[in-house]
């Protein structure tokens, strides 16, 4: 999970997970927050045969084009930028955190959710 600037605020690594996965997951969340779109879309844009470009164009090696990093909406903030919205990290494009995730991050429950 990343903040609106893409900086890491929460990470859960299960036992046995390879250590390089930490950096990859962090970069996916960072990319999604910074570009306000899924990291996979960034990768598809880079690889497009007609309009593709060198990812170094972004100016930061943390941008990654692998799928998995997606903007998440928390209390009306995040997703694709709109009036009064800001990116909130990764976890599910256009979705809200699950009740279990809210509990693990000590977030208040979502009044719009029936779960």
C-alpha positions in Angstrom: 0.0 0.0 0.0 1.4 3.4 -0.9 0.4 7.0 -0.1 -0.6 9.6 -2.6 3.0 10.1 -3.6 3.7 6.4 -4.0 5.7 6.0 -0.8 5.2 2.8 1.1 2.8 2.9 4.0 2.0 -0.8 4.5 3.5 -4.1 3.3 2.6 -7.6 4.2 5.2 -10.3 3.2 4.1 -13.9 3.8 6.6 -16.5 5.1 8.6 -18.0 2.2 8.0 -15.1 -0.2 11.2 -14.3 -2.1 12.9 -11.1 -1.0 13.0 -9.5 -4.4 9.2 -9.5 -4.3 9.3 -6.7 -1.8 11.0 -4.3 -4.2 8.8 -5.4 -7.1 5.5 -5.0 -5.1 6.7 -1.6 -3.8 7.5 -0.4 -7.3 4.1 -1.6 -8.6 2.3 0.4 -5.9 4.6 3.4 -6.5 3.9 3.3 -10.3 0.1 3.1 -9.8 0.1 6.0 -7.4 2.3 8.2 -9.5 0.6 7.5 -12.8 -2.9 7.2 -11.4 -3.4 4.1 -13.5 -2.6 0.4 -13.2 1.0 -0.5 -13.6 0.1 -2.9 -16.4 -1.2 0.0 -18.5 2.2 1.7 -18.1 3.8 -1.5 -19.4 1.4 -1.8 -22.3 2.1 1.9 -23.2 5.9 1.3 -23.2 5.6 -1.8 -25.3 3.2 -0.5 -27.9 4.7 -1.0 -31.4 3.5 2.4 -32.7 3.7 4.7 -29.7 6.0 2.8 -27.3 8.8 4.6 -25.6 11.8 4.0 -23.3 10.6 3.8 -19.7 13.7 5.9 -18.8 11.5 8.7 -20.1 9.8 8.8 -16.7 13.1 9.7 -15.1 12.9 7.3 -12.2 13.9 3.6 -12.2 11.0 2.8 -9.8 8.4 2.9 -12.7 7.5 -0.7 -13.6 5.2 -2.0 -16.2 4.3 -5.4 -14.7 0.7 -6.0 -13.8 -0.4 -5.9 -10.2 -0.1 -2.3 -9.1 -3.5 -0.6 -9.2 -4.9 2.6 -7.7 -7.3 2.1 -4.9 -10.1 4.4 -3.6 -10.1 5.2 0.1 -12.9 7.5 1.4 -13.3 9.1 -2.0 -9.6 9.6 -2.7 -7.7 7.8 -5.4 -8.4 6.0 -8.7 -8.2 8.1 -11.8 -7.8 11.7 -10.8 -11.0 13.7 -10.8 -12.2 16.7 -8.9 -11.3 16.4 -5.3 -9.5 13.0 -5.7 -6.0 11.9 -5.2 -4.2 8.6 -5.8 -4.0 6.3 -2.8 -1.8 3.4 -3.8 -2.4 -0.1 -4.9 -4.8 -2.9 -4.2 -7.7 -2.9 -6.7 -8.5 -0.4 -9.4 -11.7 1.5 -8.6 -12.4 -0.6 -5.4 -12.4 0.1 -1.7 -10.2 -1.8 0.8 -11.8 -4.9 2.2 -13.0 -4.9 5.9 -10.0 -7.1 6.7 -7.5 -4.7 5.2 -9.2 -1.8 7.0 -8.8 -3.6 10.3 -5.2 -4.5 9.7 -4.4 -0.9 8.9 -6.5 0.4 11.8 -8.7 2.3 9.3 -12.3 3.2 10.3 -15.0 1.1 8.7 -16.5 2.2 5.4 -20.0 3.5 6.0 -20.9 2.9 2.4 -20.1 -0.8 2.7 -22.6 -3.4 4.0 -19.9 -5.8 4.9 
